[in-house]
Amino acid sequence: MFNTSLLASLEAHRERIGQAAGLLTVAQYLAGWFICSDIRRRGTTAGVSPLRFIGGCGLSILQLQYSEKLHAPALIWTSIFTLTFSLLYSLWFWWYTPPSGRAALYRLTAAVATVTAGLYAYGAQGDGPDVMYRLGMVLTVLALAFIALPLAQLRSIIRAKSSAGLPLPAILASTGATVLWLLYGLLINNTFIVVQKIIAMGLCTVQLSLFIIYPASTSSDGEKKKQR
């Protein structure tokens, strides 16, 4: 994918590449504000899942722990920013959730907190190869699941033949960040980051292809024809 000479020439720019990847990752999380804005406009969280926000908190905490073990500044500050945004979004979601729906929110929060605490406790055992390997494996699975969240709408997208429900800015930011994190993973020689980002590139490609196969304008054009 990248030859040795290219990686060697980019070695001096490793942290800058990591910083650029971090900025795009933060930009991806900023897309959550559009969801929060829509919630505020409607005055309720009905029809919106809190998994992206609550799960984002747990994932960011675990990524922060793993990043500290790697002594990777770019990964550390990125995890701090994503954790901050995820916490703010989660509080926003809680504020606009009607009392009748908060029980489900509390159950999800408790489940995520329990899993996160268990994995964090395991990671706190040390920096041994076994701990790092298993923690890396778990983070890879969780990160890929998080990236693939928009694909949960796949059935409704195919039914409506429109990608209007997909967050294009967030997916574009995620794609750019994935490419740069892949390069960063190669530069720091971290297998988990490399494998994670190669698979993530596939997921991003699938999501972007939906905008070509099912353009957002298709649905609106169809509705206009029906109105005529």
C-alpha positions as a printed Julia matrix, in Angstrom:
228×3 Matrix{Float64}:
   0.0    0.0    0.0
   2.74   2.46   1.0
   6.35   1.67   0.21
   9.08   2.0    2.81
  10.73   5.01   1.18
   7.46   6.95   1.21
   6.87   6.19   4.88
  10.44   7.2    5.69
   9.96  10.54   3.93
   6.75  11.16   5.89
   8.22  10.17   9.26
   9.21  13.77  10.06
   5.58  14.85   9.49
   4.05  12.07  11.59
   2.58  14.29  14.3
   1.24  16.78  11.77
  -0.52  13.96   9.97
  -1.93  12.79  13.29
  -3.09  16.33  14.11
  -4.82  16.66  10.73
  -6.52  13.29  11.26
  -7.57  14.43  14.72
  -9.1   17.63  13.36
 -11.14  15.67  10.82
 -12.25  13.27  13.56
 -13.4   16.21  15.68
 -15.18  17.62  12.61
 -16.95  14.27  12.27
 -18.18  14.56  15.87
 -19.3   18.16  15.28
 -21.91  16.72  12.93
 -23.73  15.59  16.05
 -24.73  19.21  16.57
 -27.09  18.96  13.58
 -28.88  16.1   15.33
 -29.05  18.12  18.56
 -30.31  21.16  16.67
 -33.1   19.1   15.12
 -33.98  17.73  18.58
 -34.2   21.29  19.94
 -36.35  22.39  17.01
 -38.8   19.52  17.56
 -38.58  19.76  21.34
 -38.22  16.01  21.77
 -35.82  13.12  21.16
 -38.59  10.89  19.79
 -37.31   8.82  16.87
 -33.63   9.52  17.63
 -31.33   6.89  19.14
 -28.91   8.0   21.89
 -26.49   5.17  21.04
 -24.2    7.43  18.97
 -23.79   9.82  21.93
 -23.71   7.39  24.86
 -21.62   4.86  22.94
 -19.31   7.67  21.85
 -18.55   8.43  25.5
 -17.55   4.85  26.26
 -15.52   4.48  23.07
 -13.67   7.77  23.67
 -12.74   6.76  27.22
 -11.29   3.46  26.04
  -9.5    5.1   23.12
  -8.0    7.64  25.49
  -6.65   4.87  27.71
  -5.21   3.0   24.71
  -3.71   6.21  23.28
  -1.94   6.94  26.56
  -0.42   3.46  26.47
   0.85   4.16  22.96
   2.22   7.57  24.03
   0.63   9.08  20.91
  -0.16  12.8   21.51
  -2.38  13.13  18.41
  -4.54  10.2   19.52
  -4.7   11.47  23.11
  -5.99  14.97  22.39
  -8.38  13.65  19.76
  -9.89  11.26  22.32
 -10.25  14.11  24.83
 -12.13  16.24  22.31
 -14.42  13.42  21.16
 -15.18  12.54  24.79
 -16.07  16.17  25.53
 -18.42  16.4   22.55
 -20.02  13.03  23.33
 -20.69  14.07  26.94
 -22.25  17.37  25.84
 -24.45  15.65  23.26
 -25.52  13.04  25.81
 -26.54  15.75  28.29
 -28.42  17.55  25.51
 -30.23  14.33  24.63
 -31.14  13.75  28.28
 -32.49  17.29  28.65
 -34.89  16.89  25.73
 -35.93  13.32  26.54
 -39.43  13.24  28.04
 -39.68  11.68  31.53
 -41.49   8.67  30.09
 -38.52   7.85  27.87
 -35.7    8.4   30.32
 -35.85   4.89  31.78
 -34.64   3.44  28.45
 -31.92   6.11  28.29
 -30.74   5.23  31.81
 -30.66   1.52  30.95
 -28.52   2.16  27.87
 -26.22   4.44  29.87
 -25.85   1.82  32.61
 -25.08  -0.9   30.07
 -22.46   1.2   28.25
 -20.94   2.33  31.56
 -20.7   -1.26  32.82
 -18.98  -2.52  29.66
 -16.67   0.5   29.56
 -15.72   0.12  33.23
 -14.97  -3.57  32.76
 -12.78  -3.0   29.7
 -11.05  -0.03  31.33
 -10.27  -2.12  34.42
  -8.79  -4.81  32.2
  -6.69  -2.25  30.35
  -5.47  -0.82  33.63
  -3.66  -4.1   34.39
  -0.62  -2.91  32.49
   0.99  -2.43  29.09
   1.88  -6.08  28.49
   1.57  -7.49  24.95
  -1.47  -9.62  25.84
  -3.34  -6.67  27.36
  -2.48  -4.39  24.45
  -3.48  -7.02  21.9
  -6.86  -7.79  23.45
  -7.64  -4.14  24.16
  -6.69  -3.28  20.57
  -8.96  -6.02  19.23
 -11.93  -4.79  21.28
 -11.35  -1.17  20.27
 -11.14  -2.18  16.62
 -14.54  -3.89  16.77
 -16.15  -1.01  18.7
 -14.69   1.67  16.43
 -15.86  -0.12  13.28
 -19.34  -0.55  14.75
 -19.4    3.18  15.53
 -18.35   4.11  11.99
 -20.99   1.77  10.55
 -23.86   3.31  12.58
 -25.24   5.29   9.61
 -25.69   1.98   7.76
 -28.4    1.1   10.28
 -30.64   3.22   8.04
 -29.79   1.1    4.99
 -33.2   -0.55   4.77
 -35.08   2.76   4.88
 -32.63   4.29   2.36
 -33.24   1.46  -0.13
 -37.0    1.62   0.44
 -37.12   5.4   -0.09
 -34.42   5.29  -2.8
 -32.9    8.38  -1.2
 -29.75   9.01   0.86
 -31.23  12.19   2.36
 -31.11  10.67   5.85
 -27.34  10.1    5.78
 -25.03  12.78   7.25
 -22.82  13.53   4.22
 -20.49  16.05   5.98
 -19.83  13.56   8.8
 -19.18  10.72   6.35
 -16.79  12.86   4.28
 -14.93  13.9    7.45
 -14.82  10.28   8.57
 -13.4    9.2    5.2
 -10.67  11.84   5.28
  -9.83  11.03   8.9
  -9.7    7.31   8.09
  -7.14   7.84   5.31
  -4.92   9.98   7.54
  -5.23   7.66  10.56
  -4.29   4.76   8.3
  -1.16   6.62   7.28
  -0.48   7.53  10.91
  -0.9    3.9   11.96
   1.65   2.85   9.37
   4.07   5.51  10.6
   3.85   4.38  14.23
   3.76   0.74  13.13
   0.5   -0.11  14.92
  -1.22  -3.12  13.35
  -4.59  -2.51  15.03
  -4.9    1.04  13.74
  -3.9   -0.07  10.23
  -6.35  -3.0   10.09
  -9.09  -0.92  11.69
  -8.72   1.88   9.16
  -8.48  -0.43   6.14
 -11.84  -1.97   7.08
 -13.18   1.5    7.94
 -12.25   2.66   4.43
 -14.47  -0.1    3.06
 -17.37   1.03   5.26
 -16.89   4.67   4.24
 -16.81   3.64   0.58
 -20.12   1.8    0.97
 -21.7    4.83   2.65
 -20.43   7.25  -0.01
 -21.62   4.93  -2.79
 -25.17   5.24  -1.43
 -25.13   8.95  -2.33
 -24.4    7.97  -5.93
 -26.84   5.06  -6.12
 -29.63   6.85  -4.23
 -29.18  10.62  -4.69
 -30.93  12.72  -2.05
 -32.78  14.63  -4.79
 -34.51  11.48  -6.04
 -36.94  11.35  -3.16
 -37.84  15.04  -3.3
 -38.34  14.88  -7.1
 -40.67  11.96  -6.64
 -42.7   13.82  -4.05
 -43.02  16.84  -6.35
 -44.34  14.64  -9.16
 -46.92  13.12  -6.82
 -48.07  16.57  -5.74
 -48.63  17.54  -9.4
